[in-house]
Amino acid sequence: MATSLPYPIVTEGIRKCGDYARAAMRPSRPIPRVGLSATVRHLAVDVAAVVFEVTEDGRRVTVQTEDDETIEFVLNRSTAYYEAPNCGPRLELGG
C-alpha cells in the first residue's frame, strides 16, 4: 500500500548511506602499523624512520631511524602525539 508524502523526495546528488558512513568513520590520524614510514622530530632535526613494533593496541610504537637508532614512543592522551619518555622527540606517522 503506497502512501503519498507531503514533500517530494529528491535522490539526485545525494550520497548513499554507505558512502557517508565510510567517509565519516575514517581515523583522524594515521593508524600505526609495522613498516609504516615516519619522521622523528626533535628540536630542529627531522630523521626518517620506519615503524618496527606496535604494542598496547597502538598506544606504544617502536621505530628504527635511518641512523639505526631504536626509539620507543608512547601516545600522549592529552595531546594525541607520540612522544618519547622524558620530554624527548615526537613521532609523526606517514611522513
Buried (B, 14 or more C-beta within 10 A) or exposed (E): EEEEEEEEEEEEEEEEEEEEEEEEEEEEEBEBEEEBBBBBBEEEEEBEBEBBEBEEEEBBBBBBBEEEEEBBBBBEEEEEBBBBEEEEBBBBBEB
